[in-house]
C-alpha cells in the first residue's frame, strides 16, 4: 500500500511540475514573440534586395536583347564608322583652323569642291546609254566645279583663294608630267618608226599654228598668245586615249598592226611637244625686252629644264639605294617632291617654262635607272593622281564664271576649236597614209587623235595665273580667254572622242584572238565576220 501510495503521489507531483513548466515556457514564448519597432536598416536591406533583383532581371533582358539584335556589321557599320571619323576629323580641323573650315572659309571650299568633283565624276561615269560607252568621269568633275562657281547661294559659301587654287593646279601638273615621264618606254623610243614621229609632231604643230592664226584674227589675240592657245589646244588627252587603247589591246583590236601601242607612244610625244611649245611661248609672252631676247630666253628655258632634269634624274638613280627599307615609298616621295619643287622653283627664278621640262626629263631618267623596278613607283604616283584629278578639274571648272562670258567669245572660241579639229583630222589621215594601214584604220587613228582633257586642264590656267601675278588687266583678259577655250575644248572633244573611240574601235579595227588549238597562236579576224556580237560588250566596257 505504501508503495502504491508513494507511486501515485510521485506521479501527481511530476504532473504538477510539468504543468508549471509549461506555464513558464508559455510565458517565455510570449515574451519572445513580442513585436518590436522595425529598424531602418531592415528597410534598406529589403530595398537593396529589390534593386538587385530588378538589376539582375534587366541584365537578363539586355542579354536576351543582345542575342536577338546582333552587332551592326557590313554597310551599316561602315557608314556609321565613316561618319564618326569625318565628324572627328572636322572637329580636329575646326579646333586648329577656326573659321577656315566653316562656310565661306578657304579650307571648307576646297573640301566641298573635292567631294562634289568626286561625286560628279562617279555620276557621269555611271551614265550608260544603249550600245554606247560611258562618258569620261572628268566631265563630271569639270561640271561640278562649274556649277559651284555659278550657282548664286552656293558661290558665296564656297570660297577658294586664287593662290591656293594655283598651287594645287601646279601640283597636279607636276603629277601629270611625272606620269608621262614614267610612261615613256625606252625600248619603244629606240625603235620608233617614221609614222610614230609623224603622228606625234605633225598634227600638234599644224593645229597649234592654225589655232594661232584663227584666234589672232577672230579673237584679237597677239601672235604669241595665239600660239599659247594653239599649243594648249593641240595636246591629245592621255586620260581618254590611254585607257581606251589598253582595253582595245586587251580585246585584241588593232593588235596585229600595233595601233594601240602606236597611239599611246605617239600620244606621250604629242603631249611633250605641246607642253614644250607652250612653255616656250609662255616664257616669251611674260618676258620684257626685245623680241630676240625673249626668243633667247625661251631657248634657255628649254635647255635649262633639260639640264636640270638630267641632274635630278641621275640623282634619283642612286638615291635612295636598294638596301633601304620602304624603297618604293621613298622613291615615290623623292620623285614627286623633286617634280613639284622643279615646277614651283622655276616660277620663283622667272623661268616658268623650265619646270615642266625638268619634271619630264627627271622622271624619264629615273625610270630608266630603276628599269623593271619602276612599276610600283608608277602605281603609287597613279594613286596620287587619283586624289589630285578631282581637284584639278574641279578647280578648272570653278575658274569659269558664266555671267562674265560674252556670247561672242564663246562663239568665236568654238569656231577656233572646230577649225583646228577639222585640220587636225585631215593632217592625221594624211600623215598615216604611208604607214601600212587600210582606210578603216586610218579613220580610227584620226578619230582617236581628237579628245582633249588632261593637258588642257593642267596648263590651261597657267597663263592666267602668271597674268594675275603681273597685274596687267590686258594680260588677264588674254589668260581668261585661253582658259575659257581650254574648258570649251574639254567639254566638246572629251565626250566626242571617248564615244568615237568606243564606237569606231570594234567596227573599224581587225581583231586578233588567241587560238587555243595551236598552242596560243594568234589568228586575225576580219571586221565583217565574228565581230558584231562583241561590239556591244566592248563598247559597254569602254
Secondary structure, DSSP 8 states (H G I E B T S, - for coil): -HHHHHHHHHHHHHHHHHHHHHHHHHHHHHHHT------HHHHHHHHHHHHHHHHHHHHHHHHHHHHHS----HHHHHHHHHHHHHHHHHHHHHHHHGGGGSTTSHHHHHHHHHHHHHHHHHHHHT---TTS----HHHHHHHHHHHHHHSHHHHHH----HHHHHHHHHHHHHHHHHHHHHH--HHHHHT--HHHHHHHHHHHHHHHHHHHHHHHHHT---HHHHHHHHHHHH---HHHHHHHHHHHHHHTBTTTTTHHHHHHHHHHHHHHHHHHHHHHHHHHHT--S-HHHHHHHHHHHHHHHHHHHHHHHHHHHHSS-TTSSSHHHHHHHHHHHHHHHHHHHHHHHT-HHHHHHHHHHHHHHHHHHHGGGHHHHHHHHHHHHHHHHHHHHHHHHHT--GGG--HHHHHHHHHHHHHHHHHHHHHHHHHTTTTT--HHHHHHHHHHT----HHHHHHTTHHHHHHHHHT-HHHHHHHHHHHHHHHHHHHHHHHHHHHHHHHHHHHHS-EEEEEGGGTSEEEEE-SSSS-HHHHHHHHHH-
